[in-house]
Amino acid sequence: MAREEGTSAPRAPQGPGLYGERVFRPQDEGEAERIDLGALAYDATTLARLTQLGAGPGTRCLDVGAGTGTVARALLREAGVAEVVAVDRDIRFLTAEPVPGLTPLEADATSPDFAPGLFDLVHARFVLMHLPHPARMAARLSALLAPGGILVLSDAVDLTTENAPPTPYTTAMRAMWRGLRETIGTDVSWVPGCPRLLADAGLEEVAAEIHVPPLLPGSPISRFWAGTWDRARIAMVGTGLVDDAGIDEAQRRLESPAYAGLSPGMLTAWGRRPAAPP
Ligand SMILES: C[S@@+](CC[C@H](N)C(=O)[O-])C[C@H]1O[C@@H](n2cnc3c(N)ncnc32)[C@H](O)[C@@H]1O
């Protein structure tokens, strides 16, 4: 297995399609509900940022790795956007509930042939962290912007695990990141540097923000992590950092009324393609 410079964890052999095949398979019962729990925790923040950046009537939008389509649907319903092209390697959740203006497109965003056109807004949330070559992906998604268009990338940052004392929660979370990295290549180490990737791709007005939800018992984000650990259980146990009983205990703690903690957060970075010269 490849080992990247500056990291101790091996990284899975890289290639498109590992997400959704070895872990997080869309055909597994409850996968749409798991994605929706994550979306419930972050959609309001995402939509506020996208509208602040100008998404509205007349904006041509591309949502890459759209999942169940909660962001695409909110752009249509709440921001007044007329059409969103929602791309995913597997569009079963997008076609399950069609709405006017939502155009599902089954495609692999890492493919050299991926050329869906030019858009005023290109958005990808919790997608690049699962793909190889984030810098290359940022550049390729930037190339899908019409002049003056904006690229918005959101991925996970975990501020409360790495240097924290071992608890059932931090042990499970550490095992999850390591296990996902070793099985499907998930890597969040580059995420704090995402604004630099956008600047290097030639975008302007680059900026970023972080939203970190609290882990309140019974909250969508706590249920999201408990469900994610169930799905990633084999990969987590395979790291040797945690066993099944340890994951069960971490899940019980998350549900406990006494639990107080901070979830991994979402770093959103954006940048604008320079407008065409007059
Ligand atoms: C963690 S989910 C995020 C879903 C959605 N963006 C959200 O935030 O709710 C990642 C999504 O990216 C899709 N995906 C993964 N690799 C992809 C690829 N190479 N091309 C297109 N979509 C991909 C997956 O099928 C999945 O729906």
The ligand as an SDF file (V2000), in Angstrom:
LIG
                    3D

 27 29  0  0  0  0  0  0  0  0999 V2000
  -20.3000   11.4750    1.3400 C   0  0  0  0  0  0  0  0  0  0  0  0
  -21.4000   11.4590   -0.0070 S   0  0  0  0  0  0  0  0  0  0  0  0
  -21.8330   13.1890   -0.0900 C   0  0  0  0  0  0  0  0  0  0  0  0
  -23.1710   13.4180   -0.7220 C   0  0  0  0  0  0  0  0  0  0  0  0
  -23.6110   14.8750   -0.8160 C   0  0  0  0  0  0  0  0  0  0  0  0
  -22.6440   15.6830   -1.5410 N   0  0  0  0  0  0  0  0  0  0  0  0
  -23.8600   15.4550    0.5530 C   0  0  0  0  0  0  0  0  0  0  0  0
  -23.0380   16.2440    1.0310 O   0  0  0  0  0  0  0  0  0  0  0  0
  -24.8950   15.1300    1.1420 O   0  0  0  0  0  0  0  0  0  0  0  0
  -20.2980   11.3240   -1.4210 C   0  0  0  0  0  0  0  0  0  0  0  0
  -21.0350   11.1770   -2.7360 C   0  0  0  0  0  0  0  0  0  0  0  0
  -20.0770   11.2880   -3.8000 O   0  0  0  0  0  0  0  0  0  0  0  0
  -20.3470   10.2790   -4.7660 C   0  0  0  0  0  0  0  0  0  0  0  0
  -19.0950    9.9680   -5.4680 N   0  0  0  0  0  0  0  0  0  0  0  0
  -18.0140    9.3260   -4.9690 C   0  0  0  0  0  0  0  0  0  0  0  0
  -17.0650    9.2370   -5.9140 N   0  0  0  0  0  0  0  0  0  0  0  0
  -17.5620    9.8350   -7.0330 C   0  0  0  0  0  0  0  0  0  0  0  0
  -17.0530   10.0450   -8.3460 C   0  0  0  0  0  0  0  0  0  0  0  0
  -15.8410    9.6140   -8.6770 N   0  0  0  0  0  0  0  0  0  0  0  0
  -17.8270   10.7000   -9.2490 N   0  0  0  0  0  0  0  0  0  0  0  0
  -19.0780   11.1220   -8.9200 C   0  0  0  0  0  0  0  0  0  0  0  0
  -19.6050   10.9490   -7.6760 N   0  0  0  0  0  0  0  0  0  0  0  0
  -18.8650   10.3020   -6.7560 C   0  0  0  0  0  0  0  0  0  0  0  0
  -20.8840    9.1180   -3.9720 C   0  0  0  0  0  0  0  0  0  0  0  0
  -21.6130    8.2080   -4.7720 O   0  0  0  0  0  0  0  0  0  0  0  0
  -21.7300    9.8290   -2.9040 C   0  0  0  0  0  0  0  0  0  0  0  0
  -23.0390   10.0230   -3.3570 O   0  0  0  0  0  0  0  0  0  0  0  0
  1  2  1  0
  2  3  1  0
  2 10  1  0
  3  4  1  0
  4  5  1  0
  5  6  1  0
  5  7  1  0
  7  8  2  0
  7  9  1  0
 10 11  1  0
 11 12  1  0
 11 26  1  0
 12 13  1  0
 13 14  1  0
 13 24  1  0
 14 15  1  0
 14 23  1  0
 15 16  2  0
 16 17  1  0
 17 18  1  0
 17 23  2  0
 18 19  1  0
 18 20  2  0
 20 21  1  0
 21 22  2  0
 22 23  1  0
 24 25  1  0
 24 26  1  0
 26 27  1  0
M  CHG  2   2   1   9  -1
M  END
$$$$
